Amino acid sequence: MGISREDAREIVSEISKLLGAKMNIMDSNGIIIASSDKSRIGSFHKAAYEIIKNNLSEYEITEEDHVEGALPGNNLPIYNDDKIIGVVGITGDSAEINKYNSIVQKMTEILVQGKIREANNQKKQSIVNNFLFDWVFNEDESENHRLISKGLELGIDITLQRRILIFAVADNSQEIEKQIVTFIKLKHKENLVFKSSDYLIALVLEEYEEELKLKCDELLAKVNAKNAVVHIAGSSYYEANVPIRKLYLQALKAYEVAKNSKESNVVFYSHLSIELVLNNLGYDVKSEIVKKVFSSLDRKSMKEYLPILKSFYKSNGSLKATSKDLNIHVNTIQYHLNKMKQKTGYDARNYNDSILIQIAIRFLEETKEK
């Protein structure tokens, strides 16, 4: 792998500022790809070409020498894995720049090798991300054998038991997402994570759901300190006969509940009961339930009853707690609940009626948006 022009420009800029030396970096074809003198970029450097072609340890140029594209100074090879991948040139009088030669060469090699490692890691991570995407979203179960083999090539055992977690970060904050990725990977070396559309998808090795939830709460405590809004949703536990895509869909359903929940930002599929049923109802059904309960009430009545109903159910049906919450006398609350029963036929204090009323309140906001 060679030196990219962008990396070469960054390296020249950093070393030039640090040492005050004028320098160039040439690629494996002897072309100047970065220079303290930008007018030289893109020109051929004969001395660099000779170093690469003949495997030279250096090529010094004096004032008397006339070498195509080169100025007085010294040129040294840049090695990676014992192979010359480019040349660094230091411009100036030999007596003056000799003190820089080995320093510039070594610093350039260290920086170039670091850039190459970073690029290789990014390339490998991209391959891994594409594989994880293919695995999680693949609907063809006959592909399982291919995926197992491909995973092993990448050092990933997809037969291990995992859960899927979805992490949705408000505003797609990269800083918070990096913190989440680090958190996941530090918990277990076999944990996997990749970015898909608007959220992170993690495949984690955790046997006990409660333990995992505690760890998610631990993570939320850290990111919430930075005023970040994060919702976490988890699937049930992976079994050999359960397609991974099914677990993803479970986590997705849990996420729909988590993002609308006022109680917790962490929701697991196994915790879903009535929430799962309600989320799977269509708009028409939701609208019909709202009409069934509230159609006989005008806007003024709705404005009076809704705050009372919401506080009443939040207080688990306690008139005293509702009275304290709203700063309204208990008799006034009783009066409004009785009036609502007269108009709608539904008694907020009756167990069966209260279930339908609470569902209708929930769907009221959803159907208003349409």
Residue, then its C-alpha position, 0 to 999 in steps of 0.5 A: m500500500g502506498i502513501s496517499r496524497e492527503d496523508a503526505r500533505e499532512i505529514v509534510s505540514e507537521i514535520s515542517k512546522l516542528l523542525g523548520a525544514k523544507m521537505n517533499i514526499m515523493d510516491s513510488n513513481g518519483i512524483i512529488i505528492a506533497s511539498s513545503d513548496k506547493s508549486r513543486i507538487g505533481s512534478f517528477h523527481k529524478a533522485a526519488y525515482e533512482i532511489i526506488k528503482n535502484n534501492l538506494s539508501e540515500y541520494e544527496i544533491t549539491e549545488e553543482d548537480h543538475v538532477e531533473g525536478a530536484l533541488p540541493g539537499n538529501n533524499l531518503p527512502i521511506y520503508n514499510d514492511d522492508k519495502i520502499i514505498g516512497v521518498v522523503g526529500i529535505t531541501g537545503d545545504s548539506a552541512e545544514i540539513n545533515k542533522y535532520n536526515s535521520i530524524v526526518q526519515k524516521m519521523t516520516e516512516i513512523l507517521v506513514q506506517g501509522k497512516i497505512r495501519e489506520a487505512n488498513n484498519q478502516k478497510k477491514q472494519s468496512i468489510v466487517n460492517n458489510f458482513l454484519f449488515d449482510w448477516v443481520f438483514n439477510e432473509d434467505e436462511s439457506e445462506n446460513h452456511r455461506l455466512i458461517s464460512k465468511g464469518l470465520e474468515l473474518g474471525i467472527d463466529i456467528t454461531l455464538q449465542r447473542r442478543i441484538l441491541i439497538f442504540a438510537v442516539a439523538d442527532n446521531s452524535q458521533e462522540i456519543e456513538k464512539q462512546i457506545v462502541t467502546f463500551i460494547k467492545l470492552k464488555h466482551k471481545e466477541n461483541l460486535v457493533f455496526k452502524s445502520s441508517d439512524y442507529l447502532i446495532a450491537l450483537v452482544l454475548e450476555e446470558y442474563e437479561e437483567e445483568l445486561k439491562l444494568k449495564c445499559d443503565e450504566l451506559l445511559a448514566k454516562v451519556n446522559a451526563k452529556n445531555a445526550v438522549v439515547h434509547i436502547a432496545g434489546s431482543s430475546y436471547y439467540e438460539a440456534n434455530v432462531p434466525i438473527r433477522k428475527l431477533y433484529l425485528q424483535a429489537l426494532k419492536a422494542y425500540e418503537v416502545a422505548k422511544n415513546s416510553k416515559e418510564s425507561n429508555v431501555v426496553f427489552y422484547s421480553h418485557l413487552s406485553i400490551e405495548l407490543v399489541l398496541n404498537n402493531l395496531g393500524y392507524d384506522v383501528k387506533s382512530e376508531i378506539v379514540k372515536k369510541v371513547f371521546s367522540s361525544l366530547d367537545r373540545k372544551s370538555m376534552k380540555e377539562y377531562l384529559p389532564i384529570l384523566k392523565s393524572f388520575y391514571k398516573s396516580n394509580g387511581s388515587l383521588k387524593a394523589t390526583s388532587k395533590d398533583l393538580n391542586i384541585h379539590v377531590n370533590t371537583i375531580q369526582y364531579h368531572l369524572n361523573k360528568m365524563k361518565q354521563k357523556t361517554g358511558y365510560d367510568a374512569r374508576n371502573y377497571n374494564d372501562s379504565i383500560l379502554i380509556q387509557i388506550a384511547i388517551r395513548f392513541l389520541e396523540e398518535t392519531k392527531e398527527k395524521 
